[in-house]
Amino acid sequence: MKWDSIYRAYPINKEMIWLNNCGTTPAGNHIVEAVTRFMKGYAAKGIFTEVAGYQKVQENIKHILSEMLNCSPDELGLIHNTAEGMNFISHGLNLSSQDEVILLENEYPSNVYPWWHLKQKGVKLLTTPMETSPQAFIEALKQLITDKTRVISLSAVHWCTGMPLPLEQVGNLCKKEGIVFVVDGAQGVGMQPMDVKKANISYMAFSAWKWLLGPLGLGILYVSKEKLEDLEMVFLGTGSVVKDKEYLPYKSELKPTVDRFTLSTANFNDWIYFEAALEFLKTIGFSAVRDRLYELSAHLCGKLTKIGFKVFSEQFPDYSTGIVVCEKPGITSGIIMAHLQKNNIVAAERLGRIRFSPHVYISPGQLDEVIRVLE
């Protein structure tokens, strides 16, 4: 793989070293070209432009994602963000005061706030410890499960530590106990191998703008075919029903796919952006992308350790991750972050530690420069 050409595809590399790709991602030249091409076509002919068709772009996005996740395109719907998807799920499930939901300690708010409304119904929300290794996590989770547990909702990867959670083990446990398994895939999809069928995932929501290099404000909802009718439609829009292009008479029959959750007119510019990002990653190969992420992260981990940093991914050596979380004994994270920012290096601060997340357009040389600055 000629990684130099991928490095050159991202203009941000001329300005700074962007190591917060599990937060947000910049746009590459291929995205700028695709969006510009569409906007010129739209300026000339509006919705009648031949540059890109609504249905064709939608189908292509879902086809690429479905191959990555091992699901049907009909099990995917384009929404706005993870929180919206989690709200569709939590409000749509039929839970009662006798039920319990297990969430994750120090979870990202998008997989916490959407569940809070259930407390008004008497549903008990429990929190499982994040732990320091995937195996310790699964053992702690088992201790919380009772005959009242109806839902377990977890992130694929913990956003503060970079630790991948053992989704297939959790999914098998849920299948055995008759528990609905919900996943916040924002930190996992594109960085971790994800097979929604093997992991027995009933519902998942994730954003486009992290490991998938897509635009802010676009998300994806996955609903297993077997679970679609179990999810009540709390919100309805023009796009929720069959024959949605015929506005009258009104219709009560919902679309038979997850497209029912694309409630109304979408931001088509974002779809153009996202399609270009996915095609770019697909050309590289999603497995090659993951391998490169792990390679870059391992490179950074080794160098950080040599200059006296404590790296937390060393606590789960059997699980590869693209997120590097570290700390330097005796130096606060605030001081380190200020020094990085002064040197045009973008990272994130989480739980008093520094979080780095390189992507495929980052070079080993840039990571060596980060080490030089930190040293």
C-alpha positions in Angstrom: 0.0 0.0 0.0 1.3 3.4 -1.0 0.5 5.3 2.2 2.3 8.4 1.0 -0.5 9.1 -1.5 -3.1 8.8 1.3 -1.0 11.2 3.4 -1.0 13.7 0.5 -4.8 13.4 0.1 -5.4 15.2 3.4 -4.5 18.9 3.3 -4.6 19.2 7.1 -1.2 17.5 7.2 0.3 20.7 6.0 -1.1 22.6 9.0 -1.1 20.2 12.0 -0.9 16.6 13.2 -4.5 15.5 13.7 -4.6 12.7 16.3 -8.2 13.0 17.4 -9.8 10.8 14.7 -12.0 9.0 17.2 -13.4 12.5 18.0 -13.9 14.2 14.6 -12.1 13.8 11.3 -11.0 16.3 8.6 -11.9 16.1 4.9 -9.7 14.8 2.2 -9.3 16.1 -1.3 -11.5 13.3 -2.7 -14.3 14.6 -0.5 -13.8 18.2 -1.5 -13.9 17.1 -5.1 -17.1 15.0 -4.7 -19.0 17.7 -2.9 -17.8 20.4 -5.2 -18.8 18.4 -8.3 -22.3 17.8 -6.8 -22.8 21.5 -5.8 -21.9 22.6 -9.3 -24.4 20.2 -10.7 -27.0 21.3 -8.1 -26.3 25.0 -9.0 -27.0 24.2 -12.7 -30.1 22.0 -12.4 -31.2 21.8 -8.7 -32.7 18.4 -7.8 -32.7 17.4 -11.4 -28.9 17.3 -11.6 -27.4 14.1 -13.1 -24.3 14.3 -10.9 -25.8 12.2 -8.1 -29.2 10.6 -7.5 -30.8 10.4 -4.0 -31.7 6.7 -4.1 -28.5 5.6 -5.8 -26.3 7.3 -3.2 -28.4 6.1 -0.3 -28.2 2.5 -1.6 -24.4 2.7 -2.2 -23.8 3.9 1.4 -25.9 1.2 2.9 -24.4 -1.5 0.6 -20.8 -0.6 1.6 -21.7 -0.5 5.3 -23.7 -3.7 5.2 -20.7 -5.6 3.7 -18.5 -4.3 6.5 -21.0 -5.2 9.3 -22.3 -8.5 7.8 -26.0 -7.4 7.6 -28.6 -6.6 5.0 -28.7 -3.0 3.6 -32.4 -3.1 4.6 -31.2 -3.3 8.2 -29.5 0.1 8.0 -31.0 3.6 8.0 -29.4 7.0 7.6 -30.1 9.3 10.6 -28.2 12.3 12.1 -26.1 11.0 15.0 -25.6 8.3 17.7 -27.8 10.0 20.2 -30.7 10.2 17.8 -30.4 6.5 17.1 -30.2 5.7 20.8 -33.4 7.7 21.4 -35.2 5.8 18.7 -34.2 2.6 20.4 -34.8 3.5 24.1 -38.2 5.2 23.4 -39.2 2.4 21.0 -38.6 -0.5 23.4 -41.5 -1.7 25.5 -40.1 -1.7 29.1 -41.9 -1.6 32.4 -41.2 -0.8 36.1 -40.1 -4.4 36.6 -37.2 -4.2 34.1 -33.5 -3.3 34.4 -31.1 -1.8 31.9 -27.3 -2.1 32.2 -25.2 0.7 30.9 -21.4 1.3 31.1 -19.4 3.3 33.6 -18.1 6.6 32.3 -20.0 6.0 29.1 -20.2 8.7 26.4 -23.4 10.7 27.0 -25.0 9.6 23.8 -25.5 6.2 25.3 -26.6 7.5 28.7 -29.0 10.5 28.4 -31.3 8.7 25.9 -32.1 6.1 28.6 -32.9 8.5 31.5 -36.5 8.9 30.5 -37.1 5.3 31.5 -36.5 6.2 35.2 -39.9 7.9 35.1 -41.5 4.5 34.3 -39.6 2.9 37.2 -37.1 1.1 35.0 -33.9 0.6 37.0 -30.7 1.8 35.3 -27.5 -0.1 36.4 -23.9 0.7 35.6 -21.2 -1.9 35.0 -17.6 -1.0 35.8 -15.4 -0.2 32.8 -12.6 -2.3 34.3 -9.0 -2.5 33.0 -9.3 -5.4 30.6 -12.0 -7.0 28.4 -12.0 -10.2 30.4 -12.3 -8.4 33.7 -15.2 -6.4 32.2 -17.2 -9.5 31.1 -16.8 -11.0 34.6 -18.0 -7.7 36.2 -21.0 -7.6 33.8 -22.1 -11.1 34.7 -22.4 -10.1 38.3 -25.0 -7.5 37.4 -27.3 -9.6 35.3 -30.5 -10.8 37.0 -33.8 -12.2 35.8 -35.0 -8.6 35.5 -32.3 -7.5 33.0 -34.0 -6.7 29.7 -31.4 -4.6 27.9 -27.6 -4.2 27.9 -26.4 -1.1 26.1 -22.6 -0.7 25.6 -20.1 1.0 23.5 -18.0 -1.1 21.1 -14.9 0.6 22.4 -14.6 2.8 25.5 -14.0 6.3 24.5 -11.8 7.2 27.5 -9.5 4.2 27.5 -9.6 2.8 23.9 -10.4 -0.6 25.3 -12.4 -2.7 22.9 -15.3 -4.5 24.7 -15.9 -8.2 24.0 -19.0 -7.8 21.9 -19.3 -11.4 20.8 -19.0 -12.6 24.4 -21.6 -10.1 25.6 -23.9 -11.0 22.6 -23.7 -14.7 23.3 -24.5 -14.0 27.0 -27.5 -11.8 26.0 -28.7 -14.6 23.6 -28.5 -17.2 26.4 -30.3 -14.9 28.9 -32.9 -13.5 26.5 -31.6 -9.9 26.8 -31.7 -7.2 24.1 -28.2 -6.2 23.2 -27.8 -2.5 22.1 -24.4 -1.1 20.9 -23.1 2.4 20.5 -20.8 1.7 17.6 -19.4 5.2 17.2 -15.9 4.3 18.4 -15.8 0.9 16.9 -17.2 0.8 13.4 -14.3 1.3 11.0 -11.7 0.6 13.6 -12.7 -2.8 15.0 -14.0 -5.8 13.0 -17.7 -5.7 13.6 -20.1 -8.6 12.8 -23.5 -7.7 14.1 -24.8 -11.3 13.5 -22.0 -13.0 15.3 -22.3 -10.5 18.2 -26.1 -11.0 18.3 -26.6 -7.2 18.2 -30.3 -6.3 18.1 -29.8 -2.5 17.7 -26.8 -0.2 17.0 -26.3 3.4 16.3 -23.1 5.1 15.2 -21.7 8.3 13.7 -20.1 8.9 10.3 -17.4 11.3 11.3 -15.0 9.2 13.3 -13.2 6.1 11.9 -15.4 6.3 8.8 -14.0 9.8 7.9 -17.5 11.1 7.1 -19.3 14.4 7.8 -20.5 15.9 11.1 -24.2 15.5 11.5 -24.7 12.1 9.8 -25.3 8.9 11.7 -26.5 5.3 11.0 -29.0 3.1 12.7 -28.9 -0.7 12.6 -31.9 -2.7 13.5 -31.9 -6.5 13.1 -34.7 -7.7 10.9 -36.0 -9.9 13.7 -36.2 -6.9 16.0 -37.7 -4.2 13.7 -41.3 -4.7 14.7 -40.4 -4.8 18.4 -39.4 -1.1 18.1 -42.3 1.2 18.3 -42.2 4.3 16.1 -42.4 7.1 18.6 -41.7 9.7 15.8 -43.1 9.7 12.3 -42.3 11.7 9.2 -43.0 11.9 5.5 -40.2 9.3 4.9 -41.6 6.8 7.4 -44.4 5.4 5.3 -44.7 3.4 2.1 -45.1 5.4 -1.2 -43.8 8.4 0.6 -43.5 10.4 -2.6 -47.3 10.4 -2.8 -48.2 12.9 -0.1 -52.0 12.3 -0.3 -53.9 10.4 0.8 -52.1 9.9 4.1 -50.8 6.4 4.8 -50.6 4.3 8.0 -48.4 1.5 6.6 -44.7 1.9 7.6 -41.8 1.1 5.3 -40.8 -2.5 5.9 -37.1 -1.5 6.4 -35.0 0.6 8.7 -35.5 3.5 6.2 -38.7 4.2 8.2 -36.4 6.0 10.6 -35.1 8.4 8.0 -38.1 10.6 8.9 -37.9 13.3 6.2 -35.7 15.3 3.9 -32.1 14.4 4.6 -29.0 16.6 4.2 -28.0 15.2 0.8 -24.7 17.1 0.8 -23.7 14.9 3.8 -24.6 11.8 1.9 -22.3 12.9 -1.0 -19.5 13.5 1.5 -20.0 10.2 3.2 -20.2 8.2 0.0 -16.9 9.7 -1.1 -15.3 8.8 2.3 -16.6 5.2 2.2 -15.4 4.7 -1.4 -12.0 6.0 -0.4 -11.8 3.5 2.5 -13.2 0.7 0.4 -10.5 1.3 -2.2 -7.8 0.9 0.5 -9.7 -2.1 1.9 -11.4 -2.0 5.3 -9.2 -4.7 6.7 -6.1 -2.9 5.5 -7.4 0.3 7.1 -7.7 -1.5 10.4 -4.3 -3.1 10.2 -2.8 0.3 9.4 -4.6 1.9 12.4 -3.2 -0.8 14.7 0.3 -0.4 13.2 0.4 3.3 13.7 -1.0 3.0 17.3 1.6 0.3 18.2 4.3 2.6 16.8 3.1 5.4 19.0 2.7 3.2 22.0 6.3 1.8 21.8 7.8 5.3 21.5 5.6 6.7 24.4 6.7 3.9 26.7 10.4 4.6 25.9 10.1 8.3 27.0 8.4 7.3 30.3 4.7 7.5 29.5 2.3 4.9 30.9 0.2 3.5 28.1 -3.1 1.9 29.0 -3.6 -0.4 26.0 -0.8 -2.5 27.3 -3.3 -3.8 29.8 -5.3 -5.6 27.1 -2.6 -7.0 24.8 -4.9 -9.5 23.1 -7.2 -6.8 21.8 -5.9 -4.4 19.1 -7.1 -0.8 19.2 -6.5 2.4 17.3 -6.9 4.5 20.4 -3.8 5.2 22.5 -4.4 6.6 26.0 -1.5 7.6 28.1 -0.2 9.6 31.1 3.1 10.9 32.3 3.6 10.4 36.1 4.3 13.7 37.7 2.9 15.9 34.9 -0.8 16.9 34.7 -2.7 16.2 31.5 -3.5 20.0 31.2 0.2 20.9 30.9 0.8 18.2 28.3 -2.3 19.2 26.3 -1.2 22.9 26.3 2.3 21.8 25.0 0.8 19.7 22.2 -1.5 22.5 21.1 1.4 24.9 21.1 3.1 22.6 18.6 0.0 22.1 16.4 -0.7 18.6 17.6 -4.4 17.7 18.1 -5.2 15.2 20.8 -7.9 14.9 23.4 -8.0 14.9 27.2 -10.1 12.1 28.9 -10.3 11.3 32.6 -7.0 13.2 33.2 -5.1 11.3 30.5 -4.1 12.1 26.9 -5.9 10.3 24.1 -4.3 9.9 20.7 -6.1 8.3 17.7 -4.2 8.3 14.4 -5.9 7.4 11.1 -4.5 6.1 7.8 -3.6 9.5 6.4 -1.2 10.0 9.4 2.5 9.0 8.8 4.9 7.3 11.2 7.1 10.4 10.8 4.4 12.6 12.2 4.1 10.2 15.2 7.9 10.5 15.7 7.5 14.3 15.7 4.9 14.0 18.5 7.4 12.0 20.5 10.1 14.6 19.9 7.7 17.3 21.1 6.7 15.3 24.2 10.3 14.3 25.0 
